[in-house]
Amino acid sequence: MSLPFQPPLEPMLAKLSDEAALPAGDGWLFEPKWDGFRTLVFKDGKDVYLQSRDGKPLARYFPEVVEALSANLPDRCILDGELTLAKNGRLEFDLLQQRLHPAKSRVDLLAKETPCAYVAWDLLALGDEDLREKKQSERRAKLVEVLAAAKPPVHVTPATFDRELATDWFNRFEGAGLDGVIAKPPDGAYLPGKRAWLKVKHHRTAECAVPGFRWFKNGKGTLVGSLVLALYDGDQLLPVGVCGSFSRARRAELLKELEPYRQTPEDPHPWKEWKEAITDEPETFGNRWNAGKDMSWEPLKLGLVAEVSYDHMQGGRRFRHVAQFVRWRTDKAPQDCRFEQLEVTPPAELMKLFGA
């Protein structure tokens, strides 16, 4: 490609705010945080290359997006943004993950059944000009200019200096699958790999049953990797995610704390069939990003309840990201850990945000 720089490029990143509120002070440029696949676009004439956050090519999985970008972007440019999939008025990350399929026939079918969109938020190069050293506000103005005539499914993300409007986005559009708000200094350059933006997300806690755990990588028998979390829906105990990010010393301590609840294969467990499925067919519970990742888990007798912090529910049924352990709740029974405790934001119309 005849461009000022070539893929792969480390994308600029955001650090997570300690507060679930917009940062203090004037001058921040606020944007919605889209829940999709971070994607850099490199376009040179008819050639369109999509790069994931970790440098992998994505174009083969999203032919309808490549076609739309080819028709709507300038002849030679590099953009940063997000691949998203919306259905029934909300972003659906589960369906988006399903688009990463190895079979071309399946890829073509999904492109028709669950088409995706591209939301651009930065212009890094145009023609022969490398724009990364330009101010954020200048790159934004140029992005809006060159994509003024773009048609869906190509969009320019909304952005505002208005704290009241950004707070409204943060509170009201979570139900549509948006993942928070990004705050950017308008005078900042684009710094590949640097966390110079600020990510503001919701902070909440939930009390979850702990019916199992996973071993730490290369620490089987000595270190706990993560705790499996679950909530009751009626009489059913359903998985909602895991909590992790423990220090190495804490992983060893957790193993001692879990020891009284360890099960033998003969002990009853509400997920015994799932455990056997993982043992017999590990690919059934595989990881879409890493096919070789070990997703097996060890069952525990029901009795443990953990309070965890989380930021976002995916589809209202599980934690979008790894939850963080807060404390054991010895005063709670697993049967009291129910979906009703979760704070659920009603879905909002996504296009209202684009019209803001």
Stockholm file with secondary structure:
# STOCKHOLM 1.0

chainA/1-356         MSLPFQPPLEPMLAKLSDEAALPAGDGWLFEPKWDGFRTLVFKDGKDVYLQSRDGKPLARYFPEVVEALSANLPDRCILDGELTLAKNGRLEFDLLQQRLHPAKSRVDLLAKETPCAYVAWDLLALGDEDLREKKQSERRAKLVEVLAAAKPPVHVTPATFDRELATDWFNRFEGAGLDGVIAKPPDGAYLPGKRAWLKVKHHRTAECAVPGFRWFKNGKGTLVGSLVLALYDGDQLLPVGVCGSFSRARRAELLKELEPYRQTPEDPHPWKEWKEAITDEPETFGNRWNAGKDMSWEPLKLGLVAEVSYDHMQGGRRFRHVAQFVRWRTDKAPQDCRFEQLEVTPPAELMKLFGA
#=GR chainA/1-356 SS CCSSSCSCCCCCEEEECSSSSCCSSSCCEEEECCCSEEEEEEEETTEEEEEETTSCBCGGGCHHHHHHHHHHSCSEEEEEEEEECEETTEECHHHHHHTCCSCHHHHHHHHHHSCCEEEEEEEEEETTEECTTSCHHHHHHHHHHHTTTCCTTEEECCCBSCHHHHHHHHHHSGGGTCCCEEEECTTCCCCTTCEEEEEECCCEEEEEEEEEEEECTTCTTTCEEEEEEEEEETTEEEEEEEEECCCHHHHHHHHHHHGGGBCCTTSCCTTHHHHHHHHHCGGGGCCSSCTTCCCCCEEBCTTCEEEEEESCEETTTEESSCEEEEEECTTCCGGGCBGGGSCCCCCCCHHHHHTC
#=GC SS_cons         CCSSSCSCCCCCEEEECSSSSCCSSSCCEEEECCCSEEEEEEEETTEEEEEETTSCBCGGGCHHHHHHHHHHSCSEEEEEEEEECEETTEECHHHHHHTCCSCHHHHHHHHHHSCCEEEEEEEEEETTEECTTSCHHHHHHHHHHHTTTCCTTEEECCCBSCHHHHHHHHHHSGGGTCCCEEEECTTCCCCTTCEEEEEECCCEEEEEEEEEEEECTTCTTTCEEEEEEEEEETTEEEEEEEEECCCHHHHHHHHHHHGGGBCCTTSCCTTHHHHHHHHHCGGGGCCSSCTTCCCCCEEBCTTCEEEEEESCEETTTEESSCEEEEEECTTCCGGGCBGGGSCCCCCCCHHHHHTC
//
